[in-house]
């Protein structure tokens, strides 16, 4: 994208009544952002959704002046700008009707041929939520996913830190320009994130920091990813908005269930209850449902501590399935010399512990 076209894209963004959908419509009809400002009003008004009020605002000179100031900031800071028509613009975000016309980037982000998931949730994450989030990221390491989140307190920073710990690429989607950081307490993580990942935002350096920015930012979190995972959420919260957006993009959504009495699980439980998310009880469910494939010679890791939680009879079943790969309930009972009703109960316990999973035809296999 030329500097002159970037200038005019910025000018389009500065018009208050022009959002990403309208900007894309204007650019598509005129051929470029620069061409929009050269087109006659009588031609522009023929475009569906474009009215006289918008056009009168569009040609006011202060939009180009503001764009020049932001362009100066971009050039002075060597910022990378991703235009929605450029080849290096994130592929999955291209398919989102309200995806940003311009995406500002810092760091070393590489999204080509990568599995990308978003992990979101409450800022008041519990110790149980932290443990599950860390376990989730650890178990996904063999698949080398990119971990996306919002760089906020609680679930977001837990996901980023877990990714850094396991040398996975991680991306923070910000609700402000790249000239600031929020929360300031997370500034210490920026260098490490930018070494193996980075930050995305569609906000200008001059944009006022506002809580509503977080809701707008959430469409980028959902749009970048093939799946959004909600770790914990109260009955209302920004992570539920992200899940709704992901559903509107026809992306997979997972939610970690919790007890009905836990306030920080109400949102997740409702997502599952109303079939807005798939129940996520074990980290390995993610690659299984998303049909991720490992490279030849790479094996998924199984947490060693899970085995020591099995009782003696469960260990017998574990050993049998390890040899058989997968087997039917009655065959397991026969070979392990146990009653079918007892084996059925133990298989359920082992499933809840994340050791096995059921398959069609009353088959069971180790995870």
Secondary structure, DSSP 8 states (H G I E B T S, - for coil): --HHHHHHHHHHHHSTT--HHHHHHHHHHHSSHHHHHHS-HHHHTTSTT--HHHHHHHT-THHHHHHHHHHHHHHHTT-EEEETTSTTS-HHHHT-TT--SEEEEEE----TT--EEEEE--SS--HHHHHHHHHHHHHHGGGT-EEEE---TTHHHHHHHHHHHTT--EEEE-SS-TT--SSGGGGGGHHHHHHTEEEEE---TT----THHHHHHHHHHHHH-SEEEE----SS-HHHHHHHHHHHTT-EEEE----TT-GGGHHHHHHHHTTSSEE--STHHHHHHHT----TT------HHHHHTS-HHHHHHHHHHHHHSEEEHHHHHHHTT--HHHHHHHHHHHHHTTSEEEETTTEEEE-
